[in-house]
Amino acid sequence: MVGIVADRFAGLASTGAAVFIPSLILFVSKTYTKSKSGLLAISLMGAYLVYAFVVVFGRNQEWETEEKLFTADVLKEPQSTTLNALLGKELLYQIPSTKSPERRKYLARKAEQHLLQSSKIAKDKIVLAELGNLAFRAKLNYKQAINYYNQALSIDSTYAEPYYHLGWLELQREQKISC
């Protein structure tokens, strides 16, 4: 499962842990003598609370933005096609609103890295179309864009997005020729 969905499913596991761990603490505390049980139960509960706080606080920091969430998840699962594609798309969609040329280049490089990684793991028409969009819109490499769009169409010839962008590419060529 992808980061956001996986965290939703983790809610059920968290509920189970919330029931299981206190039950375990009570069970362990009952097996010891009365004088030691209170101290043991408090120690176990304190250790559990510290651990839970560290884990939850760390994950909350990752949820600040989608970019941070996907970056953290890609570090945990570097061979995930979906996570690499999500991060690549997130970075790609930030490029148009970024004013700094250096930042745009950085975003384009990182987006391409993650989209290529996703495509290397498993060819996908949507990822190939996004690579085409990156080549077309951010890198202005029309030949490379056409190549990616054609690869996407070779997977699914009914996929409309590559045709749309190929039309825009042809319009760009016609405008350059007529000028």
PEZIBEL-V329430 format. One record per residue. N is the residue number from 1. RES is the residue in one small letter. D_FIRST is the distance of its C-alpha to the first C-alpha in Angstrom with 2 decimals. Layout:
# PEZIBEL-V329430
<<N RES D_FIRST> <N RES D_FIRST>>
This chain:
# PEZIBEL-V329430
<<1 m 0.00> <2 v 3.79> <3 g 6.62> <4 i 8.24> <5 v 6.13> <6 a 5.08> <7 d 8.82> <8 r 9.87> <9 f 8.82> <10 a 10.52> <11 g 13.55> <12 l 14.39> <13 a 14.41> <14 s 16.48> <15 t 18.84> <16 g 19.34> <17 a 20.09> <18 a 22.43> <19 v 24.35> <20 f 24.33> <21 i 25.44> <22 p 28.44> <23 s 29.42> <24 l 29.41> <25 i 31.49> <26 l 33.94> <27 f 34.24> <28 v 34.99> <29 s 37.39> <30 k 39.31> <31 t 39.91> <32 y 41.81> <33 t 45.15> <34 k 45.49> <35 s 46.48> <36 k 43.42> <37 s 40.81> <38 g 40.78> <39 l 40.36> <40 l 37.67> <41 a 35.68> <42 i 35.97> <43 s 35.02> <44 l 31.89> <45 m 30.87> <46 g 31.61> <47 a 29.57> <48 y 26.56> <49 l 27.02> <50 v 27.35> <51 y 24.18> <52 a 22.19> <53 f 23.82> <54 v 23.00> <55 v 19.27> <56 v 19.00> <57 f 21.41> <58 g 19.64> <59 r 16.28> <60 n 18.40> <61 q 20.01> <62 e 16.79> <63 w 16.25> <64 e 19.70> <65 t 18.69> <66 e 15.74> <67 e 17.23> <68 k 17.31> <69 l 13.74> <70 f 12.46> <71 t 15.26> <72 a 14.40> <73 d 10.78> <74 v 12.35> <75 l 14.93> <76 k 12.64> <77 e 10.81> <78 p 13.62> <79 q 12.94> <80 s 9.66> <81 t 11.04> <82 t 8.82> <83 l 9.33> <84 n 12.92> <85 a 13.48> <86 l 12.46> <87 l 14.72> <88 g 17.36> <89 k 17.59> <90 e 17.83> <91 l 20.62> <92 l 22.24> <93 y 22.58> <94 q 24.28> <95 i 27.00> <96 p 29.26> <97 s 29.68> <98 t 30.36> <99 k 34.10> <100 s 34.41> <101 p 34.83> <102 e 33.65> <103 r 30.42> <104 r 29.91> <105 k 30.48> <106 y 28.07> <107 l 25.31> <108 a 26.13> <109 r 26.09> <110 k 22.73> <111 a 21.17> <112 e 22.72> <113 q 21.57> <114 h 17.84> <115 l 18.24> <116 l 20.33> <117 q 17.90> <118 s 15.20> <119 s 18.01> <120 k 19.26> <121 i 16.14> <122 a 15.99> <123 k 18.50> <124 d 17.35> <125 k 19.98> <126 i 18.36> <127 v 17.91> <128 l 21.44> <129 a 22.76> <130 e 21.40> <131 l 23.14> <132 g 26.16> <133 n 26.04> <134 l 25.96> <135 a 28.90> <136 f 30.73> <137 r 30.40> <138 a 30.01> <139 k 31.68> <140 l 34.18> <141 n 33.92> <142 y 34.58> <143 k 34.98> <144 q 31.56> <145 a 30.05> <146 i 31.83> <147 n 30.53> <148 y 26.85> <149 y 27.52> <150 n 29.34> <151 q 26.52> <152 a 24.15> <153 l 26.94> <154 s 27.41> <155 i 23.91> <156 d 24.55> <157 s 28.09> <158 t 27.41> <159 y 24.92> <160 a 27.05> <161 e 25.83> <162 p 27.37> <163 y 30.61> <164 y 30.76> <165 h 30.48> <166 l 32.83> <167 g 35.28> <168 w 35.11> <169 l 35.67> <170 e 38.68> <171 l 40.00> <172 q 39.80> <173 r 41.77> <174 e 44.37> <175 q 44.91> <176 k 45.48> <177 i 47.89> <178 s 49.88> <179 c 50.30>>
